[in-house]
Amino acid sequence: MNIINLTPHSIVLDVDGVQTTFPTSGIVARVSQVTVGTGMFIAGAEISTSTFGAVEMPATIDGTMFIVSAMVLTALGNSRLDVIAPKTDATAIRNEAGHIVAVKGWLQ
């Protein structure tokens, strides 16, 4: 199976200590977003609301899975079965600063 990473950074998968890196493809899947100010302010900054819309990403390719962000995965709902997102829950491997350096699995 071909796996294409549509996130802006490499993803490292760790399965039983064996790590596989999926480098970024140079194409980033995005969700369109419209942000509107509410006219209300907290501590001098305006509160806004966002509406998310269409996902911009390549069409389905037979035998290929696409790695996308959790936001893209959520926006797609169940409309595509060829997308996965890194599982960034408590099972993820983090460095001393708390940044994720590898994931143990995928979300679909």
C-alpha positions as CSV (number, residue, x, y, z in Angstrom):
1,M,0.0,0.0,0.0
2,N,1.2,3.5,-0.8
3,I,1.0,6.1,2.0
4,I,1.2,9.8,1.2
5,N,1.6,12.3,4.0
6,L,-0.5,15.4,3.4
7,T,0.6,17.2,6.6
8,P,3.2,19.9,6.7
9,H,5.7,17.8,8.8
10,S,7.1,14.3,8.8
11,I,5.1,11.7,10.8
12,V,7.0,9.0,12.7
13,L,5.1,5.8,13.4
14,D,6.4,3.6,16.2
15,V,5.2,0.0,16.2
16,D,6.9,-2.1,19.0
17,G,10.0,0.1,18.9
18,V,10.4,-0.1,15.1
19,Q,10.0,3.4,13.7
20,T,8.9,4.3,10.2
21,T,9.0,7.9,9.0
22,F,6.5,9.3,6.5
23,P,8.0,12.5,5.1
24,T,5.8,15.3,4.0
25,S,4.8,15.1,0.3
26,G,4.9,18.9,-0.2
27,I,1.1,18.8,-0.6
28,V,-0.9,19.8,2.5
29,A,-4.6,18.9,2.9
30,R,-6.5,21.9,4.2
31,V,-10.0,22.7,5.5
32,S,-11.5,26.0,4.3
33,Q,-12.3,28.4,7.1
34,V,-14.4,31.5,7.4
35,T,-13.9,33.6,10.5
36,V,-16.3,36.3,11.6
37,G,-15.9,38.8,14.5
38,T,-18.6,38.8,17.1
39,G,-18.2,42.4,18.2
40,M,-17.4,41.2,21.7
41,F,-14.0,41.6,23.3
42,I,-12.1,40.0,26.2
43,A,-9.0,41.6,27.5
44,G,-9.0,43.9,24.4
45,A,-9.1,41.1,21.9
46,E,-12.1,40.4,19.7
47,I,-13.9,37.1,20.0
48,S,-14.5,35.4,16.6
49,T,-16.4,32.4,15.4
50,S,-15.2,30.0,12.7
51,T,-17.1,27.9,10.2
52,F,-15.3,25.1,8.5
53,G,-16.1,24.0,5.0
54,A,-14.6,22.0,2.1
55,V,-11.4,20.0,2.3
56,E,-8.8,20.6,-0.3
57,M,-6.8,17.5,-1.0
58,P,-6.0,15.1,-3.9
59,A,-8.7,12.8,-5.3
60,T,-8.7,9.1,-4.3
61,I,-5.9,7.0,-5.8
62,D,-6.4,3.2,-5.8
63,G,-4.1,1.5,-3.3
64,T,-3.2,4.7,-1.6
65,M,-3.9,6.0,1.9
66,F,-3.4,9.7,2.8
67,I,-2.2,10.9,6.2
68,V,-4.0,14.1,7.1
69,S,-4.4,16.2,10.3
70,A,-7.1,15.3,12.8
71,M,-9.0,18.5,11.7
72,V,-9.1,17.4,8.1
73,L,-10.2,13.9,9.1
74,T,-13.0,15.4,11.2
75,A,-14.1,17.7,8.4
76,L,-14.3,14.7,6.0
77,G,-16.5,12.7,8.3
78,N,-17.1,9.3,6.8
79,S,-16.9,10.6,3.2
80,R,-13.5,9.0,2.5
81,L,-12.0,5.8,3.7
82,D,-8.6,6.5,2.2
83,V,-7.6,9.0,5.0
84,I,-5.9,8.4,8.4
85,A,-4.6,10.9,11.0
86,P,-1.8,10.4,13.5
87,K,-3.2,9.1,16.9
88,T,-1.9,11.9,19.2
89,D,-3.4,10.7,22.4
90,A,-1.6,9.6,25.6
91,T,0.0,6.7,23.7
92,A,2.1,9.1,21.6
93,I,5.8,9.3,22.3
94,R,6.9,12.7,23.6
95,N,10.2,14.4,24.2
96,E,11.2,16.1,27.4
97,A,9.5,19.3,26.2
98,G,6.3,17.4,25.7
99,H,6.4,17.6,21.9
100,I,5.2,14.5,20.0
101,V,8.1,12.7,18.3
102,A,6.2,9.5,17.2
103,V,2.8,8.0,17.3
104,K,1.7,4.5,18.0
105,G,-1.2,4.3,15.6
106,W,-3.8,6.0,13.4
107,L,-7.3,7.4,13.6
108,Q,-9.8,6.9,10.8
